[in-house]
Amino acid sequence: MSRVDTRLTVWTIDEDAIRKAFLSGERPGAIANRHGSQAYGAVAGLIYAKKRTWLAAEPFSRELSDAHRIVLHKHVQGDNGSHVVRIPLPRVSMHVRALTEGHTNG
């Protein structure tokens, strides 16, 4: 065994669990923190490398409201036709009050 081999650390990373957490709306930093400081860079790098592929396979998966944010969907007419725009807002009392009072503007 060489000196380099003795310095290498092997992490077992459950890619499927990381993908599910990312697609459920969990922030990448929180996912990486859960795996500890030693594996933080490896998990963050995995998310960075795979996130476009994951989102392409399940395009609307991260559009859920949760305890930290509210996600609104607004139908927009543009030059190339109409589409739905996702508007994420921080879940603060001002936004919650405006939504409960019906001020969604469309």
N, C-alpha and C positions, 0 to 999 in steps of 0.2 A: 504494500500500500504506500503510495507516494504522499508527500507532505500536502499536496493539494487535496487528495482524497480525504485526508483526515480533517480538513477544514470545511468540507462541504456538509451542508445540513440538508437532509431530505425531509420535505413536508408532504404530508398526505392532505391534499385539498380535494374536497368533494365538489367538483364543478357543477353537478346537477343542483346541489343545495344552494350554491352561490348564484346560479342562474335563476332559480326560483325566487330567492330573496331579492335579487335585482329587479326581476320582472314584476314582483309584487309591490314595488315602489320604494323599497328600502334604499337608502343612500349608500353609494359605494364605499365611502369612508367608514360608515357604521358596520358594513359587512366585513371590511378588512380589519377593523379594530377588534371584532369578535374573534378573529383568528389569531390574535396576539401580535405583539410588536415584532417578533422574529419573522412571521409570515406576512406581515402587512404589505410589503412591497410586491411579493409574489401574487397575493390575492388582488391587489389594486391593478397590477399589470395584466392579470387574467381578465378582469372586468373590462379594462381598457381595450384589450385585444379582441374580446368577444362580443362587446355590447351591441355593435351594429348588426352582427349576425343574429343575436338573440332578438333584438327589436324588429328586424326584418321578418323573422318567423312569427312573432306575436306583436304586431304593431300597436295595438291599443292596450297592452297589458299594464303599462305604467300610468295610465290615465285615471287611476282610482283616487278618490279622496280618502284621506286618512286623518290621523290625529294632528299632523303637522301642516297639511295643506288642503285646499279646496280646489277641485279641478272643474272648470266650466267648459262646456262645448258650445261654440257659437257657429252657426251656419253663415258663411261668407260668400258673396257673389263677387267674382273677379273677372279679369279679362279671359282667362282660360276656363271659365265655367265656375261652378260652385263647389265648395269643399267645406269641411268642418275644421275649425281651428280650436286647438286645445289651449286653454288659458289657465295656468296654474297660479293660485294665489296663496299667500301664507294664511294659515288659519288664525286670524286675529279677530278680536271682538267686533271691529268695524265691518269686516267682510261677512261675518256670521250674521250680524244684525241686518245688514243690507239684504242678504239673501232671504232671511226670515220675513222681512217686510216686503219682499217681492221686487226689489230694485235690481233686476238682472239685465235690463236694457236689451231685450231681444230674446 
